[in-house]
């Protein structure tokens, strides 16, 4: 069985991992402090439409995700930066 890699983007940064990686694992690969903020409930992940994405969801190749934080001024906007 050949494992394949995917590339996804968090806050515009490309990250390449094995297929099957979860949102939570992707955030950890992106930045450990962001991962800890996610675990503490101080941050969450949204997709390109601004909809929240669960941490256990599986990432697909080309996925574009954005991390939001409590108190972000951009929370009213559904358009990522």
N, C-alpha and C positions, 0 to 999 in steps of 0.2 A: 504494500500500500504506500503510495506516494503522498506525503503531506504537502499541502500547498500553502503558500504565504499570501497574505492580503496586505494591502496598504490602506489605511484609514487616516483621517485627519482630525486632530483635536485642536481647536483654536487656530486652525490653519497649518499646524505642524504635522508633516507626514510621519506616520509611524508604521513600520512593517513588522508583522507578527504572523504566527501560524493561524490558519483558518480555525475558527472555534473560539477565539478569544472573546471574552465578555467585555462589556462597557467598563466595568470596574477594573478589570485587568488592563484595559487600554488606558484608563486614566492613570493607573499606577505607572505604566510605561512612559506616559507623558510627563508626569511630575509627582513625586512622592508627597509633597506638601498639599497639592490639589487632591490627591487620593485621601489624605488624612482629613482634609476639610469635608470631603464627600462623606466619609465615615462618621464624622461628627455632626452631620446634618447642616453644615454651614454652606454647602455648595450642592449643586445638582447639575445634571447634564441634559442639554436640549439638542434637538436635531436642527436642521436648516430652516424649518418652519417655526421654531420656537417651542415645539412640543417636548415635554419631558420624556426622557428615555430611562427606563429602569436599569439599575446597575447590573442585573443578571442577564440582560439581553445580549444576544450574540451579534458581533459586528460583521458587516459585509464589506467586501472590497469596495473602496471608494467612499465609504460613509464619511460624512462631515458632521462632527459634533462640536458643541461649544459648552464650556463650563460657566455656570452662573453662580453668583454668591449672594447671600443675604445682604441686602443694602445696595446692590448694584443699581446704578441710575438707569441702566438700559433694560430693566425688567419690564417696562411698559412697552418696549419695542419687540416685535416678533422677528425683526431682521437682524441676523448676526452681524458683527462688525466686519 
